[in-house]
Amino acid sequence: MFRDTINLLRKDLLLEARGREVVPAMALLALSTLVVLHFALGQQSLDGKLAAGALWIAILFSATLGIGRLFVAESEDGGMDAVLLTPVDRVAILVAKVIALFTFLVMVQIVIVPAFGLLLLGPHLAPALPKLVGILLLTDAAIATVGALVGAIAVQSRLRDLLAPLLALPLLIPPLIAATHATAGILAVGGPEGIPGRWPLIIALYALVFGLLGIALYDNVLDD
Amino acid sequence: MTEKRKTPGRGLRPLAILTAITLGTAYGMVFFWTPNEADQGFVQKIFYLHVPMAIVTLGGFVLGGIFGFIQLRTGDRKWDLRSYVAIHLSLMLALGTLITGSIWARASWGHWWVWEEPVLVSFLIVFLLYSCYQPLRFSIEDPDKQARYASVFAVVAGAFVPLNFAAVRLAQAYTHPRVLGGAQNSMPGSMRITFLLAIVGMTLLYATLWKFEITSKTTRMQLGSIKRRLERENTGSPA
Protein backbone atom coordinates (compact mmCIF):
# COMPACT_ATOMS: atom_id res chain seq x y z
CA MET A 1 0.00 0.00 0.00
CA PHE A 2 2.83 2.38 0.86
CA ARG A 3 4.67 1.51 -2.35
CA ASP A 4 1.47 1.90 -4.36
CA THR A 5 0.94 5.35 -2.93
CA ILE A 6 4.50 6.36 -3.76
CA ASN A 7 4.17 5.07 -7.32
CA LEU A 8 0.84 6.80 -7.90
CA LEU A 9 2.20 10.01 -6.42
CA ARG A 10 5.26 9.74 -8.67
CA LYS A 11 2.93 9.45 -11.66
CA ASP A 12 1.04 12.61 -10.70
CA LEU A 13 4.18 14.62 -10.00
CA LEU A 14 5.87 13.35 -13.17
CA LEU A 15 2.83 14.34 -15.24
CA GLU A 16 2.96 17.81 -13.73
CA ALA A 17 6.73 18.10 -14.14
CA ARG A 18 6.46 17.21 -17.84
CA GLY A 19 3.24 19.02 -18.68
CA ARG A 20 3.64 22.03 -16.34
CA GLU A 21 -0.05 22.77 -16.57
CA VAL A 22 -1.51 23.11 -13.10
CA VAL A 23 1.09 24.61 -10.76
CA PRO A 24 2.08 27.56 -13.00
CA ALA A 25 -1.60 28.34 -13.58
CA MET A 26 -2.30 28.20 -9.84
CA ALA A 27 0.66 30.46 -9.06
CA LEU A 28 -0.34 32.94 -11.74
CA LEU A 29 -3.91 33.09 -10.50
CA ALA A 30 -2.69 33.67 -6.95
CA LEU A 31 -0.37 36.46 -8.09
CA SER A 32 -3.10 38.09 -10.19
CA THR A 33 -5.42 37.91 -7.20
CA LEU A 34 -2.88 39.76 -5.06
CA VAL A 35 -2.54 42.47 -7.73
CA VAL A 36 -6.31 42.75 -8.03
CA LEU A 37 -6.60 42.99 -4.26
CA HIS A 38 -4.06 45.83 -4.21
CA PHE A 39 -6.28 47.84 -6.54
CA ALA A 40 -9.59 46.67 -5.14
CA LEU A 41 -8.61 47.62 -1.59
CA GLY A 42 -6.69 50.73 -2.68
CA GLN A 43 -3.91 49.96 -0.20
CA GLN A 44 -0.16 50.25 -0.68
CA SER A 45 0.58 47.75 2.05
CA LEU A 46 -1.43 45.49 4.32
CA ASP A 47 -0.97 44.10 7.80
CA GLY A 48 -2.88 42.10 10.39
CA LYS A 49 -6.36 40.95 9.42
CA LEU A 50 -6.37 42.49 5.95
CA ALA A 51 -3.02 40.94 5.09
CA ALA A 52 -4.19 37.54 6.31
CA GLY A 53 -7.40 37.86 4.30
CA ALA A 54 -5.58 38.84 1.12
CA LEU A 55 -3.11 35.97 1.41
CA TRP A 56 -5.80 33.39 2.07
CA ILE A 57 -8.07 34.60 -0.72
CA ALA A 58 -5.18 34.22 -3.15
CA ILE A 59 -4.34 30.75 -1.83
CA LEU A 60 -7.94 29.56 -1.86
CA PHE A 61 -8.56 30.76 -5.41
CA SER A 62 -5.47 29.02 -6.67
CA ALA A 63 -6.43 25.91 -4.70
CA THR A 64 -9.84 25.71 -6.40
CA LEU A 65 -8.04 25.71 -9.73
CA GLY A 66 -5.86 22.82 -8.60
CA ILE A 67 -8.85 20.91 -7.20
CA GLY A 68 -10.69 21.20 -10.50
CA ARG A 69 -7.72 19.78 -12.40
CA LEU A 70 -6.74 17.08 -9.91
CA PHE A 71 -8.52 14.19 -11.61
CA VAL A 72 -8.39 15.37 -15.20
CA ALA A 73 -5.70 12.88 -16.19
CA GLU A 74 -7.86 10.06 -14.86
CA SER A 75 -11.09 11.25 -16.42
CA GLU A 76 -9.63 11.58 -19.90
CA ASP A 77 -9.05 8.61 -22.21
CA GLY A 78 -10.04 6.02 -19.64
CA GLY A 79 -7.22 6.89 -17.31
CA MET A 80 -9.28 5.88 -14.30
CA ASP A 81 -10.00 2.45 -15.80
CA ALA A 82 -6.28 1.94 -16.21
CA VAL A 83 -5.58 2.93 -12.63
CA LEU A 84 -8.39 0.78 -11.27
CA LEU A 85 -7.26 -2.24 -13.33
CA THR A 86 -3.98 -2.29 -11.47
CA PRO A 87 -4.11 -4.21 -8.19
CA VAL A 88 -3.96 -1.05 -6.10
CA ASP A 89 -5.84 -0.33 -2.93
CA ARG A 90 -8.21 2.56 -3.54
CA VAL A 91 -7.14 4.25 -0.35
CA ALA A 92 -3.68 4.47 -1.95
CA ILE A 93 -5.22 6.43 -4.82
CA LEU A 94 -6.81 8.83 -2.33
CA VAL A 95 -3.63 9.27 -0.32
CA ALA A 96 -1.59 9.84 -3.47
CA LYS A 97 -4.03 12.50 -4.65
CA VAL A 98 -4.03 14.24 -1.28
CA ILE A 99 -0.24 14.35 -1.23
CA ALA A 100 -0.12 15.51 -4.86
CA LEU A 101 -2.48 18.40 -4.16
CA PHE A 102 -0.55 19.22 -0.98
CA THR A 103 2.69 19.34 -3.00
CA PHE A 104 1.13 21.59 -5.62
CA LEU A 105 -0.09 23.98 -2.91
CA VAL A 106 3.33 24.09 -1.28
CA MET A 107 5.00 24.77 -4.63
CA VAL A 108 2.57 27.61 -5.32
CA GLN A 109 3.19 29.08 -1.87
CA ILE A 110 6.96 28.97 -2.33
CA VAL A 111 6.36 31.46 -5.14
CA ILE A 112 3.53 33.58 -3.83
CA VAL A 113 4.41 34.03 -0.15
CA PRO A 114 7.68 35.87 -0.94
CA ALA A 115 5.84 37.77 -3.68
CA PHE A 116 3.18 38.71 -1.15
CA GLY A 117 5.91 39.87 1.24
CA LEU A 118 7.40 42.09 -1.47
CA LEU A 119 4.23 43.44 -3.01
CA LEU A 120 1.64 43.89 -0.31
CA LEU A 121 2.83 43.05 3.18
CA GLY A 122 3.60 45.99 5.46
CA PRO A 123 5.54 44.29 8.30
CA HIS A 124 8.69 42.32 7.46
CA LEU A 125 8.08 38.79 6.31
CA ALA A 126 11.22 37.18 7.74
CA PRO A 127 10.32 37.21 11.48
CA ALA A 128 6.82 35.97 10.70
CA LEU A 129 8.03 33.16 8.48
CA PRO A 130 8.48 30.23 10.93
CA LYS A 131 4.96 30.48 12.34
CA LEU A 132 3.46 31.34 8.96
CA VAL A 133 5.02 28.26 7.37
CA GLY A 134 3.55 26.11 10.13
CA ILE A 135 0.02 27.44 9.60
CA LEU A 136 0.39 27.25 5.82
CA LEU A 137 1.48 23.60 5.89
CA LEU A 138 -1.29 22.63 8.30
CA THR A 139 -3.97 24.40 6.28
CA ASP A 140 -2.58 22.92 3.06
CA ALA A 141 -3.19 19.51 4.58
CA ALA A 142 -6.83 20.44 5.27
CA ILE A 143 -7.29 21.90 1.78
CA ALA A 144 -5.72 18.78 0.27
CA THR A 145 -7.99 16.30 2.10
CA VAL A 146 -11.12 18.29 1.23
CA GLY A 147 -9.88 18.97 -2.28
CA ALA A 148 -9.15 15.35 -3.19
CA LEU A 149 -12.70 14.39 -2.24
CA VAL A 150 -14.31 17.35 -4.01
CA GLY A 151 -12.13 16.89 -7.08
CA ALA A 152 -13.16 13.25 -7.37
CA ILE A 153 -16.86 14.18 -7.13
CA ALA A 154 -16.69 17.19 -9.45
CA VAL A 155 -14.81 15.40 -12.21
CA GLN A 156 -17.79 13.08 -12.75
CA SER A 157 -20.08 15.96 -13.54
CA ARG A 158 -20.55 17.64 -16.89
CA LEU A 159 -20.04 20.95 -15.09
CA ARG A 160 -16.68 19.84 -13.70
CA ASP A 161 -14.75 23.10 -13.75
CA LEU A 162 -17.76 25.08 -12.65
CA LEU A 163 -18.62 22.84 -9.73
CA ALA A 164 -15.20 22.32 -8.17
CA PRO A 165 -14.87 25.87 -6.78
CA LEU A 166 -18.55 26.04 -5.84
CA LEU A 167 -18.25 22.86 -3.79
CA ALA A 168 -14.79 23.53 -2.42
CA LEU A 169 -15.23 27.10 -1.16
CA PRO A 170 -18.05 26.53 1.37
CA LEU A 171 -16.37 23.32 2.56
CA LEU A 172 -13.14 25.21 3.14
CA ILE A 173 -14.66 28.04 5.18
CA PRO A 174 -14.09 26.43 8.63
CA PRO A 175 -10.32 25.92 8.13
CA LEU A 176 -10.20 29.34 6.48
CA ILE A 177 -11.71 30.95 9.58
CA ALA A 178 -9.07 29.36 11.79
CA ALA A 179 -6.25 30.07 9.34
CA THR A 180 -7.06 33.76 8.93
CA HIS A 181 -7.40 34.26 12.68
CA ALA A 182 -4.02 32.64 13.26
CA THR A 183 -2.37 34.48 10.34
CA ALA A 184 -3.73 37.88 11.39
CA GLY A 185 -1.73 37.65 14.61
CA ILE A 186 1.37 36.46 12.78
CA LEU A 187 1.27 39.36 10.32
CA ALA A 188 0.44 42.05 12.90
CA VAL A 189 2.23 45.42 12.72
CA GLY A 190 4.28 44.95 15.87
CA GLY A 191 5.81 41.66 14.76
CA PRO A 192 4.35 38.16 15.07
CA GLU A 193 2.14 37.44 18.06
CA GLY A 194 1.54 34.05 19.64
CA ILE A 195 -1.10 31.84 18.06
CA PRO A 196 -3.91 30.67 20.35
CA GLY A 197 -3.79 26.87 20.32
CA ARG A 198 -7.37 26.41 19.22
CA TRP A 199 -6.80 27.64 15.65
CA PRO A 200 -4.20 25.03 14.66
CA LEU A 201 -6.30 22.49 16.52
CA ILE A 202 -9.42 23.31 14.46
CA ILE A 203 -7.48 23.04 11.20
CA ALA A 204 -5.89 19.74 12.20
CA LEU A 205 -9.22 18.27 13.35
CA TYR A 206 -10.86 19.36 10.12
CA ALA A 207 -8.14 17.72 8.05
CA LEU A 208 -8.52 14.58 10.15
CA VAL A 209 -12.33 14.44 9.79
CA PHE A 210 -12.20 14.90 6.03
CA GLY A 211 -9.36 12.39 5.77
CA LEU A 212 -11.53 9.81 7.54
CA LEU A 213 -14.57 10.73 5.43
CA GLY A 214 -12.45 10.30 2.33
CA ILE A 215 -11.27 6.86 3.42
CA ALA A 216 -14.85 5.86 4.27
CA LEU A 217 -16.30 7.07 0.97
CA TYR A 218 -13.53 6.46 -1.51
CA ASP A 219 -14.76 3.09 -2.70
CA ASN A 220 -17.87 4.84 -3.93
CA VAL A 221 -16.16 7.85 -5.40
CA LEU A 222 -13.62 6.17 -7.62
CA ASP A 223 -15.19 4.38 -10.49
CA ASP A 224 -14.82 4.02 -14.22
CA MET B 1 -41.18 -6.58 -6.89
CA THR B 2 -44.16 -7.23 -4.68
CA GLU B 3 -43.41 -4.05 -2.80
CA LYS B 4 -44.56 -1.96 -5.74
CA ARG B 5 -48.10 -3.26 -5.33
CA LYS B 6 -48.48 -1.18 -2.19
CA THR B 7 -50.23 2.09 -2.78
CA PRO B 8 -47.45 4.66 -2.54
CA GLY B 9 -49.55 7.40 -0.99
CA ARG B 10 -50.96 5.38 1.91
CA GLY B 11 -51.11 7.34 5.13
CA LEU B 12 -50.61 10.64 3.38
CA ARG B 13 -54.10 11.94 4.12
CA PRO B 14 -54.09 11.40 7.91
CA LEU B 15 -50.59 12.82 8.05
CA ALA B 16 -51.68 15.94 6.17
CA ILE B 17 -54.71 16.40 8.42
CA LEU B 18 -52.59 15.98 11.55
CA THR B 19 -50.11 18.53 10.19
CA ALA B 20 -52.85 21.06 9.48
CA ILE B 21 -54.29 20.63 12.97
CA THR B 22 -50.93 20.86 14.76
CA LEU B 23 -49.63 23.81 12.79
CA GLY B 24 -53.00 25.57 12.96
CA THR B 25 -53.14 25.13 16.73
CA ALA B 26 -49.53 26.21 17.19
CA TYR B 27 -49.90 29.43 15.21
CA GLY B 28 -53.31 30.10 16.72
CA MET B 29 -51.58 29.93 20.11
CA VAL B 30 -48.83 32.22 18.82
CA PHE B 31 -51.32 34.92 17.98
CA PHE B 32 -53.90 34.58 20.73
CA TRP B 33 -52.25 33.00 23.73
CA THR B 34 -48.54 33.73 24.05
CA PRO B 35 -47.61 37.06 25.62
CA ASN B 36 -45.68 39.71 23.70
CA GLU B 37 -42.03 39.54 24.61
CA ALA B 38 -40.94 42.39 26.88
CA ASP B 39 -37.95 43.69 24.87
CA GLN B 40 -38.94 43.10 21.31
CA GLY B 41 -42.71 43.18 21.40
CA PHE B 42 -44.85 41.63 18.69
CA VAL B 43 -42.06 41.02 16.19
CA GLN B 44 -40.50 38.43 18.49
CA LYS B 45 -43.33 36.09 17.44
CA ILE B 46 -41.48 35.38 14.19
CA PHE B 47 -39.37 33.23 16.49
CA TYR B 48 -42.11 30.56 16.45
CA LEU B 49 -41.70 30.32 12.68
CA HIS B 50 -37.99 30.97 12.26
CA VAL B 51 -36.50 28.67 14.89
CA PRO B 52 -38.61 25.55 14.18
CA MET B 53 -37.93 26.05 10.48
CA ALA B 54 -34.19 26.26 11.11
CA ILE B 55 -34.20 23.16 13.31
CA VAL B 56 -36.19 21.14 10.79
CA THR B 57 -33.96 22.34 7.93
CA LEU B 58 -30.79 21.16 9.63
CA GLY B 59 -32.43 17.91 10.68
CA GLY B 60 -33.47 17.41 7.05
CA PHE B 61 -29.93 17.94 5.79
CA VAL B 62 -28.55 15.43 8.27
CA LEU B 63 -31.38 13.01 7.39
CA GLY B 64 -30.44 13.37 3.72
CA GLY B 65 -26.90 12.41 4.66
CA ILE B 66 -28.11 9.35 6.57
CA PHE B 67 -30.29 8.23 3.64
CA GLY B 68 -27.32 8.81 1.34
CA PHE B 69 -25.19 6.64 3.58
CA ILE B 70 -27.77 3.82 3.44
CA GLN B 71 -27.87 4.18 -0.34
CA LEU B 72 -24.11 3.73 -0.50
CA ARG B 73 -24.26 0.70 1.78
CA THR B 74 -27.16 -1.05 0.05
CA GLY B 75 -26.88 0.30 -3.50
CA ASP B 76 -30.67 0.63 -3.55
CA ARG B 77 -31.69 3.72 -5.52
CA LYS B 78 -34.85 4.06 -3.46
CA TRP B 79 -32.68 5.54 -0.71
CA ASP B 80 -31.13 8.00 -3.10
CA LEU B 81 -34.61 9.26 -3.99
CA ARG B 82 -35.35 9.67 -0.28
CA SER B 83 -32.11 11.50 0.28
CA TYR B 84 -32.75 13.74 -2.72
CA VAL B 85 -36.24 14.71 -1.59
CA ALA B 86 -35.06 15.35 1.98
CA ILE B 87 -32.28 17.68 0.81
CA HIS B 88 -34.41 19.40 -1.77
CA LEU B 89 -37.13 20.22 0.79
CA SER B 90 -34.54 21.33 3.35
CA LEU B 91 -33.04 23.64 0.79
CA MET B 92 -36.38 25.40 0.35
CA LEU B 93 -36.90 25.61 4.11
CA ALA B 94 -33.36 26.96 4.43
CA LEU B 95 -34.27 29.83 2.13
CA GLY B 96 -37.32 30.49 4.31
CA THR B 97 -35.13 30.40 7.41
CA LEU B 98 -32.69 32.91 5.95
CA ILE B 99 -35.49 35.27 4.98
CA THR B 100 -37.33 35.08 8.32
CA GLY B 101 -34.02 35.33 10.17
CA SER B 102 -33.16 38.41 8.20
CA ILE B 103 -36.51 40.01 9.01
CA TRP B 104 -36.06 39.25 12.68
CA ALA B 105 -32.53 40.63 12.65
CA ARG B 106 -33.77 43.83 11.02
CA ALA B 107 -36.54 44.22 13.57
CA SER B 108 -34.58 43.49 16.70
CA TRP B 109 -31.00 44.53 15.85
CA GLY B 110 -31.69 47.10 13.16
CA HIS B 111 -29.79 45.37 10.36
CA TRP B 112 -30.90 42.94 7.67
CA TRP B 113 -27.72 40.98 8.05
CA VAL B 114 -25.48 40.64 11.09
CA TRP B 115 -22.10 39.06 10.48
CA GLU B 116 -21.38 38.70 14.22
CA GLU B 117 -24.24 36.28 14.40
CA PRO B 118 -22.75 32.76 14.13
CA VAL B 119 -25.97 30.85 13.53
CA LEU B 120 -27.04 33.11 10.67
CA VAL B 121 -23.61 32.96 9.04
CA SER B 122 -23.32 29.18 9.42
CA PHE B 123 -26.72 28.85 7.87
CA LEU B 124 -25.68 30.89 4.86
CA ILE B 125 -22.57 28.74 4.35
CA VAL B 126 -24.60 25.54 4.60
CA PHE B 127 -27.14 27.00 2.18
CA LEU B 128 -24.40 27.87 -0.32
CA LEU B 129 -22.97 24.37 -0.13
CA TYR B 130 -26.33 22.63 -0.60
CA SER B 131 -27.16 24.94 -3.49
CA CYS B 132 -24.57 22.90 -5.41
CA TYR B 133 -26.44 19.65 -4.79
CA GLN B 134 -28.90 19.93 -7.66
CA PRO B 135 -26.40 21.20 -10.26
CA LEU B 136 -24.13 18.31 -9.28
CA ARG B 137 -26.88 15.75 -9.35
CA PHE B 138 -28.38 16.70 -12.67
CA SER B 139 -25.08 17.12 -14.44
CA ILE B 140 -24.33 13.41 -14.03
CA GLU B 141 -26.29 11.50 -16.64
CA ASP B 142 -25.79 7.85 -15.80
CA PRO B 143 -28.53 7.05 -13.21
CA ASP B 144 -26.40 4.73 -11.07
CA LYS B 145 -23.53 7.17 -10.99
CA GLN B 146 -25.94 9.99 -10.26
CA ALA B 147 -27.34 8.15 -7.25
CA ARG B 148 -23.88 7.28 -5.98
CA TYR B 149 -22.28 10.69 -6.31
CA ALA B 150 -25.35 12.50 -5.01
CA SER B 151 -25.19 10.22 -1.96
CA VAL B 152 -21.50 10.88 -1.47
CA PHE B 153 -22.27 14.59 -1.54
CA ALA B 154 -25.15 14.10 0.90
CA VAL B 155 -22.89 12.27 3.37
CA VAL B 156 -20.03 14.76 3.12
CA ALA B 157 -22.33 17.77 3.41
CA GLY B 158 -24.33 16.14 6.21
CA ALA B 159 -21.13 15.72 8.20
CA PHE B 160 -20.11 19.25 7.32
CA VAL B 161 -23.25 20.83 8.85
CA PRO B 162 -22.33 20.34 12.55
CA LEU B 163 -18.61 20.94 11.91
CA ASN B 164 -19.34 24.22 10.24
CA PHE B 165 -21.60 25.37 13.05
CA ALA B 166 -18.93 24.57 15.61
CA ALA B 167 -16.21 26.37 13.65
CA VAL B 168 -18.20 29.52 12.97
CA ARG B 169 -19.34 29.67 16.58
CA LEU B 170 -15.78 29.43 17.85
CA ALA B 171 -14.79 32.33 15.66
CA GLN B 172 -17.41 34.78 16.84
CA ALA B 173 -18.91 36.41 19.85
CA TYR B 174 -22.10 35.01 21.29
CA THR B 175 -24.91 37.35 20.37
CA HIS B 176 -27.69 35.01 19.42
CA PRO B 177 -30.46 34.54 21.97
CA ARG B 178 -30.17 31.11 23.55
CA VAL B 179 -33.72 29.88 23.48
CA LEU B 180 -33.85 26.73 25.55
CA GLY B 181 -31.69 25.97 28.53
CA GLY B 182 -29.88 28.48 30.66
CA ALA B 183 -31.76 29.55 33.77
CA GLN B 184 -31.52 33.29 33.14
CA ASN B 185 -33.10 32.91 29.74
CA SER B 186 -36.01 30.61 30.47
CA MET B 187 -39.32 31.22 28.75
CA PRO B 188 -42.68 31.41 30.45
CA GLY B 189 -44.74 28.22 30.21
CA SER B 190 -47.08 29.39 27.46
CA MET B 191 -44.19 30.38 25.22
CA ARG B 192 -42.37 27.11 25.78
CA ILE B 193 -45.41 24.96 25.05
CA THR B 194 -46.24 26.95 21.92
CA PHE B 195 -42.65 26.77 20.75
CA LEU B 196 -42.47 22.99 21.23
CA LEU B 197 -45.80 22.56 19.44
CA ALA B 198 -44.53 24.71 16.56
CA ILE B 199 -41.48 22.44 16.27
CA VAL B 200 -43.70 19.36 16.17
CA GLY B 201 -45.94 21.03 13.59
CA MET B 202 -43.00 22.03 11.40
CA THR B 203 -41.58 18.51 11.60
CA LEU B 204 -44.95 17.09 10.57
CA LEU B 205 -45.12 19.57 7.69
CA TYR B 206 -41.72 18.43 6.54
CA ALA B 207 -42.77 14.78 6.82
CA THR B 208 -45.97 15.43 4.86
CA LEU B 209 -44.21 17.28 2.07
CA TRP B 210 -41.51 14.62 1.95
CA LYS B 211 -44.03 11.81 1.69
CA PHE B 212 -46.06 13.74 -0.85
CA GLU B 213 -43.10 14.27 -3.13
CA ILE B 214 -41.92 10.67 -2.78
CA THR B 215 -45.44 9.50 -3.62
CA SER B 216 -45.69 11.77 -6.60
CA LYS B 217 -42.29 10.68 -7.94
CA THR B 218 -42.94 6.95 -7.43
CA THR B 219 -46.36 7.23 -9.02
CA ARG B 220 -44.92 9.01 -12.01
CA MET B 221 -42.26 6.34 -12.39
CA GLN B 222 -44.87 3.57 -12.17
CA LEU B 223 -47.02 5.36 -14.73
CA GLY B 224 -44.01 5.66 -17.03
CA SER B 225 -43.26 1.98 -16.80
CA ILE B 226 -46.91 1.05 -17.45
CA LYS B 227 -46.96 3.34 -20.50
CA ARG B 228 -43.79 1.81 -21.84
CA ARG B 229 -45.19 -1.68 -21.39
CA LEU B 230 -48.39 -0.72 -23.17
CA GLU B 231 -46.46 0.72 -26.07
CA ARG B 232 -44.36 -2.40 -26.27
CA GLU B 233 -47.45 -4.60 -26.34
CA ASN B 234 -49.15 -2.43 -28.95
CA THR B 235 -46.22 -2.36 -31.33
CA GLY B 236 -45.33 -5.98 -30.63
CA SER B 237 -48.74 -7.41 -31.51
CA PRO B 238 -49.59 -7.78 -35.24
CA ALA B 239 -52.23 -5.22 -36.25
Contacts between the chains, C-beta under 8 A, distances in Angstrom:
chain1	res1	chain2	res2	distance
A	149	B	156	6.5
A	153	B	136	7.0
A	153	B	149	5.7
A	153	B	152	6.0
A	153	B	153	6.2
A	153	B	156	7.9
A	154	B	136	7.7
A	156	B	140	5.6
A	156	B	145	6.3
A	156	B	149	5.4
A	157	B	135	7.8
A	157	B	136	5.6
A	157	B	139	4.2
A	157	B	140	5.4
A	157	B	149	7.6
A	158	B	139	4.2
A	158	B	140	7.3
A	158	B	141	7.4
A	159	B	135	6.0
A	159	B	136	7.6
A	159	B	139	4.4
A	162	B	135	7.7
A	163	B	132	6.3
A	163	B	135	6.4
A	163	B	136	5.8
A	163	B	139	7.2
A	166	B	131	7.9
A	166	B	132	4.8
A	166	B	135	7.6
A	167	B	129	7.3
A	167	B	132	5.2
A	167	B	136	7.3
A	167	B	153	7.9
A	169	B	128	7.8
A	170	B	125	5.2
A	170	B	126	7.6
A	170	B	128	4.7
A	170	B	129	3.8
A	170	B	132	7.9
A	170	B	160	8.0
A	171	B	129	6.5
A	171	B	156	7.6
A	171	B	160	6.1
A	173	B	125	5.3
A	173	B	164	6.9
A	173	B	167	7.5
A	173	B	168	7.8
A	174	B	163	6.1
A	174	B	164	5.6
A	174	B	166	8.0
A	174	B	167	3.4
A	174	B	168	7.3
A	175	B	167	8.0
A	177	B	167	5.6
A	177	B	168	6.7
A	177	B	170	7.8
A	177	B	171	4.6
A	178	B	167	7.0
A	178	B	170	8.0
A	178	B	171	7.5
A	181	B	171	6.5
A	198	B	170	6.7
A	202	B	167	6.0
A	202	B	170	6.7
A	206	B	163	6.9
A	206	B	167	7.5
A	209	B	159	7.1
A	209	B	163	6.5
A	213	B	155	7.4
A	213	B	156	6.0
A	213	B	159	6.0
A	217	B	72	7.3
A	217	B	152	5.3
A	217	B	155	6.3
A	217	B	156	7.1
A	220	B	72	5.1
A	220	B	148	5.4
A	220	B	151	7.3
A	220	B	152	5.6
A	221	B	149	7.5
A	221	B	152	5.7
A	223	B	145	7.3
A	223	B	148	7.5
